[in-house]
Amino acid sequence: MTEKRVLIVDDEPDICELAEITLSRMGLDPRSAHDLDSARKLLASAHFDLCITDMQLPDGNGISLVEHIQQYYAQTPVAVITAHGNMESAVRALKAGAFDFVAKPIDLRVLRNLVTSAIKLPASDLEQPLAKSRYNLLGDAPVMQELRKKITKLARSQAPVFIHGESGCGKELVAHLIHEQGARSDYPFVPVNCGAIPGELMESEFFGHKKGSFTGATTDKDGLFRAAHGGTLFLDEVADLPLAMQVKLLRAIQEKSVRPVGEHHEHPVDVRILSASHKNLNDLVAQGKFREDLFYRINVIELDVPSLRDRCSDIPLLANHLLQQLAKKSALEHTPVFTSEALAALSRHHFAGNVRELENIIERALALSENDLIKLEDLHLPARGMVEVTSPATDLPESTQLLKLEEQERQSIMQALEQSRWNRTAAAKLLGITLRQLRYRLGKLDIE
C-alpha cells in the first residue's frame, strides 16, 4: 500500500523536523517546504493527502496557501498552525476552507489526532453527495440540492458549523449527515438538547464529575464532551445555554480539554462541534443574551435549513415516504395511499411545524382512514393552515390543537368501549372505524 504523503510548510526547521519525525512514526511520508513558493512547487509536482502550514511565512500568509489549495487541489485537506491563543486567525483559516488548526507550541497528541482524521477523508467528487450515510435527506427542490452539496463539502472539514432553521425542519438530521459523511463517522455522534438540562446539572452533564464531588454524585461520570471523544458533539438549541455556562463551554472548545467537577486536572478531548437553534443568534448577541466570543467560535460556518414552505414541491415525496414508514411501524399488511385531493391539500398547507407537523398529520390520518385510502377528510387540515390564508394571531398553536383533538378522540373511544362492555369489535362498529384502526388508536393513546 502506498504511503500517504503529507506536506509541512513552516519556516522554522525545528518544527518541520518535529512534524516529520511524528508523521514518519505514523507510517506517513512527510515532505517539508519553508515558504509559499516552495510549497506551491511541491504541490504541482506530486499528490499530497494532507498539507499542514504555518500562518506566518517569509513570502506571505498561510491563508493564501489555504485558498490556493482550495482552488487547485480541492481533494487535499489543509490544516494551519496558529500562534497560541490566536483564535481569530484560526477562525479566518477555517472560513477560508481549512480542515482544522493546531496551536503553537504544537501538542503532538493534537497533531496526531488531526492527521489521523484528515487522512481518513474519502477521495470523492465534491459536486456529488456521498452515499455513505445511513441517513436520508429527501427532496428534489433546488434548495435541497444545494443543501446536500454544502453538507458534502462541510463533511470534509472540522470547522464548527451553526445550523439555523425553524423547529421541525430537520436540523439534527443535517448534523447527522455532516458527521456520517466525514472523517469522524466511526466515532460517536452525541446530541444534546441544551434547553432540557437543569442549570445546576449543566456543568456535570457537559464535563463530567468525580464521585462525591456533590450530593448525588455516587459514581464518576465522563460527561458529554468525553463521551463524544473522537466524534461529534451536537449542541441543539444552543441559544438556551445560560451565560455562565457559555463561558465554560467556550474555554472547553478553545483549549480542547475539560475539567470534571471535583477534579483538579483536565482531560484532553477531541470533538467536532456542531450546533443548532431556531433562534437568531445575531439578535441574541445584540441583546446581551449570548456571548459574542462564543458566537464567533461556534458560528465559523452557518448553514441554513429551508422550511417546508420553501420547498412545497417536495411535500408529495415526503408525505409518501412518511406514510410508508408509519405503516411499517404499525405493522400494517398494506400501505395506504393518498387520494389526489389529499396530496393537493397537503401541498397547499402552510406547515408552521415543518416536517414534524407533516408527520403528525399523516399519523393521525392513517388511524382515521379506511380501505387503505387516505382521503382529504382524513387529514383534518385546519383552514388557517392553507398557504393562501393569513393566520390570525389569536389562533392556538398546532401542538395545542393536536392535544385537544387527541383528548376528544380519547373520550369518544372510552365512551364506545364502555357502551360495548369493552368489546373492541363492537366498539369499533359504534365508532364507525375498523378494528385495526381502533387497535392503532388504543396503542397511540395508551389506553389499556
C-alpha positions in Angstrom: 0.0 0.0 0.0 1.4 3.4 -1.0 2.3 5.7 2.0 0.1 8.7 2.5 2.1 11.9 1.7 1.9 15.0 3.9 3.3 18.4 3.1 4.6 20.5 6.0 5.0 24.3 5.4 6.9 26.2 8.1 10.0 28.5 8.1 11.2 27.0 11.4 13.4 24.0 10.8 12.8 22.6 14.3 9.0 22.5 13.8 9.4 20.8 10.4 11.8 18.2 11.9 9.5 17.5 14.8 6.5 17.1 12.5 8.5 14.9 10.1 9.6 12.5 12.9 6.0 12.3 14.3 4.4 11.6 10.9 7.1 9.1 9.9 6.3 7.1 13.1 2.7 7.1 12.0 3.7 5.4 8.7 3.3 8.5 6.6 5.6 10.2 4.0 6.3 13.8 5.2 7.8 16.5 2.9 8.8 20.0 4.0 8.8 23.4 2.5 9.9 26.6 4.1 7.9 29.2 2.1 4.9 29.6 -0.1 6.7 29.4 -3.4 8.4 26.1 -2.5 5.1 24.7 -1.2 3.3 25.6 -4.5 6.0 23.9 -6.5 5.8 20.7 -4.4 2.0 20.6 -4.7 2.4 20.9 -8.5 4.9 18.1 -8.7 3.2 15.4 -6.6 -0.1 14.4 -4.9 -0.4 15.2 -1.2 -3.0 13.7 1.1 -2.7 16.5 3.6 -1.0 19.9 4.0 -0.1 21.5 7.3 1.0 25.1 7.0 2.1 27.9 9.4 0.1 31.1 9.3 3.2 33.4 9.1 5.6 32.6 6.2 8.5 34.6 4.8 6.8 35.3 1.5 3.1 35.6 2.6 0.3 34.3 4.8 -0.9 30.7 5.3 -4.4 31.8 4.4 -3.3 32.4 0.8 -2.0 28.8 0.7 -5.3 27.5 2.0 -7.1 29.4 -0.8 -4.6 28.1 -3.4 -5.2 24.5 -2.3 -9.0 25.0 -2.3 -8.8 26.3 -5.8 -6.4 23.8 -7.4 -6.3 20.8 -5.1 -9.7 20.6 -3.5 -9.2 16.9 -2.6 -6.3 17.8 -0.3 -7.3 18.9 3.2 -5.1 21.7 4.7 -4.6 22.5 8.3 -3.0 25.6 9.8 -0.6 26.2 12.6 -1.6 29.3 14.6 0.0 31.2 17.5 -1.1 30.2 20.9 -4.4 31.8 21.8 -4.9 33.4 18.4 -8.4 32.2 17.7 -9.1 35.0 15.3 -6.5 33.6 12.8 -7.8 30.1 13.3 -11.3 31.1 12.6 -10.2 33.0 9.5 -8.4 29.9 8.2 -11.5 27.7 8.8 -13.7 30.2 7.0 -11.2 30.1 4.1 -11.6 26.3 3.9 -9.0 24.9 6.2 -9.7 21.4 7.5 -8.6 22.2 11.1 -5.9 24.0 13.1 -3.3 23.3 15.7 -1.8 25.9 18.0 1.9 26.5 18.9 3.6 25.1 20.8 2.5 22.0 18.9 0.9 19.3 21.1 1.9 16.1 19.4 -1.3 14.4 20.7 -3.4 17.0 19.0 -1.3 16.8 15.8 -1.7 13.1 15.6 -5.5 13.3 16.1 -5.7 16.0 13.4 -3.6 14.0 10.9 -5.5 10.7 11.6 -8.8 12.4 10.9 -7.6 14.2 7.8 -6.1 11.2 6.0 -9.3 9.2 6.6 -11.3 11.6 4.4 -12.6 9.8 1.3 -11.5 11.0 -2.1 -14.7 11.8 -3.8 -16.4 14.1 -6.3 -17.2 17.2 -4.2 -20.1 18.0 -6.5 -21.9 14.8 -5.7 -23.2 14.0 -2.2 -21.6 11.0 -0.6 -23.7 7.9 -0.3 -22.0 6.6 2.9 -24.5 7.8 5.4 -27.4 5.7 6.7 -29.5 9.0 7.0 -31.5 10.3 4.1 -32.3 13.9 3.3 -35.3 13.7 0.9 -36.2 16.4 -1.6 -35.6 17.4 -5.2 -36.2 21.1 -4.8 -33.3 23.4 -5.8 -32.8 24.5 -2.2 -32.4 20.8 -1.1 -30.0 20.0 -3.9 -27.9 23.0 -2.8 -28.1 21.9 0.9 -26.8 18.4 0.1 -23.8 19.9 -1.8 -23.0 22.1 1.2 -23.3 19.1 3.6 -20.9 17.1 1.5 -18.4 20.0 1.5 -18.7 20.6 5.2 -18.2 16.9 6.0 -14.6 17.3 4.7 -13.8 20.0 7.3 -13.5 20.1 11.1 -14.8 23.7 11.2 -17.6 24.3 13.7 -21.0 24.7 11.9 -24.1 26.5 13.2 -27.2 25.0 11.7 -30.1 27.5 11.6 -33.7 26.8 10.8 -37.3 26.6 12.1 -38.4 24.0 14.5 -39.2 20.7 12.9 -37.2 21.3 9.6 -34.6 18.7 10.2 -31.6 20.4 11.8 -30.5 17.3 13.7 -30.8 15.2 10.5 -28.4 17.6 8.8 -25.9 17.4 11.7 -26.1 13.6 11.5 -25.3 13.8 7.8 -22.3 16.0 8.3 -21.0 13.6 10.9 -21.7 10.4 9.0 -20.1 11.7 5.7 -16.9 12.9 7.4 -13.7 11.5 8.9 -15.3 11.1 12.4 -18.1 8.7 11.3 -16.5 5.7 13.1 -16.8 7.6 16.4 -19.8 8.7 18.5 -22.3 11.3 17.4 -23.6 12.8 20.7 -26.7 15.0 20.5 -27.7 17.2 23.5 -30.7 19.5 23.9 -29.2 22.5 25.7 -32.6 23.7 26.8 -33.5 20.4 28.5 -30.7 20.3 31.1 -31.4 21.8 34.5 -29.0 24.7 35.2 -27.5 23.2 38.3 -26.6 20.0 36.4 -25.2 21.6 33.3 -21.5 21.6 34.2 -21.7 18.0 35.3 -23.6 16.9 32.1 -21.1 18.5 29.8 -17.8 18.0 31.6 -18.5 15.1 34.0 -17.8 14.8 37.7 -15.8 12.9 40.3 -17.6 10.6 42.8 -18.5 12.5 45.9 -18.0 16.0 44.4 -21.5 17.0 45.2 -24.7 15.5 46.8 -25.9 12.8 44.5 -22.6 12.1 42.7 -22.4 8.5 43.7 -20.1 7.5 40.8 -17.6 9.0 38.4 -19.2 10.5 35.3 -17.4 11.2 32.0 -19.8 13.9 30.7 -20.9 14.7 27.1 -17.5 16.0 25.8 -15.6 12.9 26.8 -18.5 10.7 25.6 -18.1 12.3 22.1 -14.3 12.0 22.1 -13.1 11.4 18.5 -16.5 12.1 17.2 -19.1 15.0 17.1 -20.9 16.8 19.8 -24.2 18.3 18.6 -25.4 21.2 20.7 -29.1 21.5 19.8 -30.9 24.7 20.9 -27.5 26.2 21.9 -29.2 29.6 22.3 -30.8 28.3 25.5 -27.5 28.0 27.3 -27.2 30.3 30.3 -24.4 32.9 30.1 -22.4 31.3 32.9 -22.3 28.0 31.0 -21.4 29.8 27.8 -18.1 30.9 29.3 -17.1 27.4 30.4 -18.2 26.0 27.0 -16.1 28.5 25.2 -13.0 27.5 27.2 -13.5 23.8 26.6 -13.8 24.4 22.9 -10.7 26.6 22.7 -8.5 24.5 24.9 -9.8 21.2 23.7 -9.9 19.9 27.2 -12.4 19.6 30.1 -12.1 19.5 33.9 -14.8 17.4 35.6 -16.5 18.8 38.6 -14.4 17.9 41.7 -11.2 17.2 39.8 -8.0 19.3 39.7 -6.6 18.2 36.4 -8.0 18.5 32.8 -8.7 15.7 30.3 -7.9 16.3 26.6 -10.9 15.9 24.3 -11.0 15.7 20.5 -14.5 16.6 19.3 -16.1 18.5 16.4 -18.7 21.0 17.5 -22.0 21.3 15.5 -24.7 23.5 17.0 -28.2 24.5 16.1 -31.1 26.8 17.0 -34.3 28.1 15.6 -33.4 31.5 17.2 -31.4 34.3 15.6 -28.0 34.3 17.4 -27.1 37.7 16.0 -30.1 39.2 17.7 -29.3 37.5 21.0 -25.7 38.8 20.9 -27.0 42.3 20.3 -29.4 41.9 23.3 -26.5 40.6 25.5 -28.2 37.2 25.9 -25.5 35.3 24.0 -21.7 35.8 24.3 -20.2 37.3 21.2 -16.9 35.4 21.6 -18.8 32.0 21.8 -20.9 33.1 18.8 -17.9 33.6 16.6 -16.4 30.3 17.8 -19.4 28.1 17.0 -20.6 30.1 14.0 -17.5 29.7 11.9 -19.8 28.4 9.1 -23.6 29.0 9.1 -25.8 26.5 7.3 -29.5 27.4 6.8 -32.0 24.6 6.6 -35.1 25.6 4.5 -38.6 25.4 5.9 -41.1 23.0 4.3 -42.9 26.1 2.9 -39.7 26.9 0.9 -39.9 23.5 -0.9 -43.6 22.8 -1.4 -42.8 20.7 -4.5 -41.2 18.1 -2.1 -44.3 17.6 0.0 -45.8 14.7 -2.0 -42.5 12.9 -1.9 -42.1 13.4 1.9 -45.7 12.5 2.6 -45.5 9.2 0.8 -42.2 8.4 2.5 -43.5 9.2 5.9 -46.7 7.2 5.2 -44.6 4.1 4.3 -42.5 4.5 7.5 -45.6 4.9 9.7 -47.4 1.9 8.0 -44.3 -0.2 8.6 -44.0 0.9 12.2 -47.7 -0.1 12.7 -47.1 -3.5 11.0 -49.9 -2.9 8.5 -50.4 -5.6 5.9 -50.9 -3.0 3.2 -49.6 0.6 3.0 -52.5 3.0 2.3 -52.3 5.6 -0.5 -53.3 9.2 -0.7 -56.0 10.4 -2.9 -55.0 13.2 -5.4 -57.2 15.6 -3.4 -55.4 14.8 -0.2 -52.0 15.2 -1.7 -53.0 18.5 -3.3 -54.3 19.8 0.1 -51.1 18.9 1.8 -49.1 20.7 -0.9 -51.1 23.9 -0.2 -50.9 23.6 3.6 -48.8 26.2 5.5 -46.7 23.9 7.6 -45.8 26.1 10.6 -44.3 23.0 12.2 -42.5 21.8 9.1 -41.7 18.1 8.5 -42.6 17.3 12.2 -46.1 18.7 11.6 -46.5 16.8 8.4 -45.6 13.6 10.2 -48.2 14.3 12.9 -50.9 14.9 10.3 -50.2 11.8 8.4 -50.0 9.7 11.6 -53.5 10.9 12.6 -54.9 10.4 9.1 -53.5 6.8 9.0 -55.5 6.0 12.1 -58.7 7.5 10.7 -58.5 6.2 7.2 -60.4 3.3 5.8 -60.0 0.8 2.9 -56.2 1.6 2.6 -57.1 5.0 1.3 -56.3 8.4 2.9 -58.8 11.0 1.8 -58.9 14.7 2.2 -61.3 14.5 5.2 -58.9 12.1 7.0 -56.3 14.8 7.1 -58.4 17.2 9.3 -56.4 20.2 7.9 -57.5 23.5 9.6 -58.5 26.2 7.1 -55.9 28.5 8.7 -53.2 26.1 7.6 -53.6 26.8 3.8 -50.8 28.9 2.3 -53.1 31.5 0.9 -54.8 32.2 4.3 -53.1 34.5 6.8 -53.0 33.0 10.3 -54.7 35.2 12.9 -52.5 35.9 16.0 -55.3 34.5 18.3 -55.1 31.0 16.8 -54.0 28.2 19.0 -50.6 26.7 18.3 -50.6 23.4 16.3 -49.4 21.4 19.3 -52.3 22.6 21.4 -54.8 21.7 18.6 -53.3 18.2 18.3 -53.6 17.8 22.1 -57.3 18.9 22.0 -58.0 16.5 19.1 -56.4 13.6 20.9 -58.4 14.3 24.1 -61.6 14.3 22.0 -60.7 11.0 20.4 -59.8 9.5 23.8 -63.3 10.5 25.2 -65.1 9.1 22.2 -63.2 5.8 22.3 -63.7 5.4 26.1 -67.4 6.0 25.7 -67.7 3.4 22.9 -65.7 0.9 25.0 -67.9 1.4 28.0 -71.1 1.0 25.9 -69.8 -2.2 24.4 -68.6 -3.5 27.8 -65.0 -3.4 26.4 -65.7 -5.5 23.4 -63.3 -4.0 20.9 -65.1 -5.3 17.8 -68.4 -3.8 18.9 -66.7 -0.6 20.0 -65.1 -0.2 16.5 -68.6 -0.6 14.9 -70.0 2.1 17.2 -67.2 4.4 16.3 -67.6 3.7 12.6 -63.9 2.5 12.2 -62.2 -0.8 11.6 -60.9 -3.0 14.4 -57.3 -2.3 13.0 -57.9 1.4 13.3 -59.2 1.0 16.9 -56.2 -1.0 17.9 -53.9 1.6 16.5 -55.6 4.4 18.4 -55.6 2.4 21.6 -51.8 2.0 21.4 -51.3 5.6 20.3 -53.4 7.0 23.2 -52.0 4.4 25.7 -55.4 3.1 26.5 -55.2 -0.4 28.1 
